[in-house]
């Protein structure tokens, strides 16, 4: 299953970009990052065998193990892509929020969208590591 991050804004050469690259390189699953302008621009078409996850401060807060289980279930159900949508500094468009299969939050705080991208990359690496059977030091 493809893990596809679609994010508004150009991350450029920054500490956040280094973190994203570091974690995505560790993931054994196929990954892709698509950057869109802050306003306008269209994400690649999402097919019916895909899942759309929108990062939103009002979304579900999932522990890493629960997030890994969701990813594993989607993979095992034959989903071709799990697409993770990160809005610009002003957040997501209402239409993107409405069509998402899952709204996901990294806590109740609002995070800068470039940092959220790095946090997502880390959680994807952690989830795929858990699914690969690597020891996970946080139980419960």
CORFENZI-V761128 format. One record per residue. N is the residue number from 0. PSI is psi in degrees with one decimal (* if undefined). NEAR is the number of other C-alpha atoms within 10 Angstrom. Layout:
# CORFENZI-V761128
N|PSI|NEAR  N|PSI|NEAR
This chain:
# CORFENZI-V761128
0|133.8|17  1|131.4|15  2|111.2|21  3|114.7|17  4|121.4|21  5|113.7|21  6|140.9|24  7|138.9|25  8|148.5|18  9|123.6|14  10|-24.8|17  11|-152.3|10  12|103.4|8  13|166.6|10  14|-36.7|13  15|-40.5|18  16|-39.0|16  17|-40.9|14  18|-44.9|17  19|-50.4|22  20|-43.7|14  21|-46.7|15  22|-40.6|18  23|-32.9|22  24|-24.3|14  25|-16.9|15  26|129.4|18  27|-19.2|11  28|158.5|13  29|138.6|12  30|158.0|18  31|145.2|11  32|128.7|15  33|124.7|14  34|137.2|16  35|156.0|18  36|162.6|12  37|-37.8|15  38|143.1|12  39|-165.7|8  40|151.2|10  41|139.9|10  42|154.3|13  43|150.6|8  44|136.4|6  45|123.3|12  46|172.3|10  47|-18.9|9  48|19.0|12  49|161.2|18  50|138.5|20  51|120.7|19  52|123.8|21  53|128.5|25  54|123.6|26  55|132.9|24  56|-18.9|17  57|8.2|14  58|-176.6|17  59|141.2|15  60|106.5|16  61|130.1|14  62|156.9|12  63|-40.0|18  64|-40.7|18  65|-38.0|13  66|-43.3|19  67|-42.3|21  68|-41.4|15  69|-46.3|14  70|-44.7|21  71|-40.2|18  72|-44.2|12  73|-43.9|18  74|-47.7|16  75|-25.9|10  76|1.2|10  77|18.2|11  78|135.7|18  79|-29.8|16  80|140.0|21  81|111.2|21  82|130.6|21  83|117.7|22  84|126.0|25  85|123.3|25  86|177.7|24  87|-169.2|19  88|-29.0|13  89|2.4|10  90|-161.2|17  91|156.0|17  92|143.9|11  93|-37.3|8  94|-37.7|8  95|-40.8|14  96|-41.9|20  97|-35.9|12  98|-3.8|12  99|141.5|17  100|-26.2|12  101|132.5|17  102|125.2|20  103|132.1|20  104|145.3|20  105|63.6|20  106|174.9|14  107|-16.0|12  108|157.1|9  109|128.8|13  110|146.7|16  111|139.0|12  112|-29.1|21  113|-35.8|23  114|-36.7|16  115|-35.6|21  116|-42.9|27  117|-40.1|21  118|-39.4|18  119|-45.3|20  120|-41.5|24  121|-43.0|19  122|-33.8|19  123|-42.1|23  124|-45.1|21  125|-44.8|21  126|-45.1|23  127|-31.3|20  128|-42.3|17  129|-46.0|18  130|-26.7|15  131|-1.7|11  132|10.2|8  133|144.1|11  134|140.6|9  135|121.9|12  136|-7.5|5  137|109.1|8  138|147.0|6  139|*|6
